[in-house]
Each structure stands twice: as structure tokens, then as C-alpha cells.
């Protein structure tokens, strides 16, 4: 199994710590530090759902990231929690993942779903932040839930702070690796 970890390195050592914990489960890990890559925002041109189906027309570092996401069994996005959301670096990745989605939206249990094209991937979001308000925490978890619905995948969201211990990290790593 392969897990892809994509992080905004403004979260300190959490990306490295989580990567090492997931590696200890026997899972292969591919890690990207997104704010060190040249990833431009989605232009909403819809080419990936039509003319160039499954491929984004923007030529940047996302061309290296998308094939890894397409092949993974677990995708982990690590971001500082910003007003209940994610950093702009992680948001660009989330938007550009549209190229991997089914080109058609459909209804599933009353929700509009795009789904991931032929993929059995679990999707995890890890937010990092100290002293987050309950509203910020709730918004972060709601964002993850809505993304899971749209992508039609399973997974969980977690929030880490300076009090997070190794036992908690190991539990998260085991969930990501399905151990």
C-alpha cells in the first residue's frame, strides 16, 4: 500500500513525524512539501472533464503530484488550520485534484457527488493549530466531510496541536495504514 502525504511545511515537523509513524506500519510513503513546489491555482477551464479528460492543462509541478495521488490507497493533506480551512497551498492541490475525478456529477444519498475516477482511496486531512476555537475545529471537520462526500471516499480528519503525543500520532498512522 502507498500513502501520499502532502503538507504545507509551515506546520513544523508534523509531516515528518507522521511520515515516520506511517512508515513504521510497513506502508510505503510518498511525501510532497507543497509550498516548495510550483503549483498554480485551478483556472476552472473544465478541460480535465472534457477535452483532455483526466489531465490538467496547466504545466507545473502538479503533473508530478497527480499520478502519485491517482495510484495511492491513502491521501493525507497536512495544513495549518486557517479560519477553519486549509492553507492556500493545500487548497490549490485540492482544487487541482479535480482532474482525477469522474467528469460527471451525480446524486448519492441526496448529495451532489463527483467521485474519484476508478479509485479506492481513503482521504485524510490533518489540521495543525494551537488554541483553535470550537468554530474553527468544526469548520475544518465539516470541510473534510464535504470533500469526502464529493469525492465518494472514506477517511477521517484530525487536529494536532502542541499537546499531541506519540501515542496519538501512532493511532493516526495506524488508521491511515489500515492496521
Buried (B, 14 or more C-beta within 10 A) or exposed (E): BEBBBBBBBEBEEBBBBBBEBBBEBEBEBBBBBBBEBEBEEBEEEEBBBEEEEBEBEBEBBBBEBBEBBBEBBBBBBBBBBBEBBBBEBBBBBBBBBBBBBBBEEEEEEEEEBBBBEEBEBBBBBBBBBEEBEEEBBEBBBEBBBEBBBBBBBEBBBBBBEEEBEEEEBBEBBBBBBEE
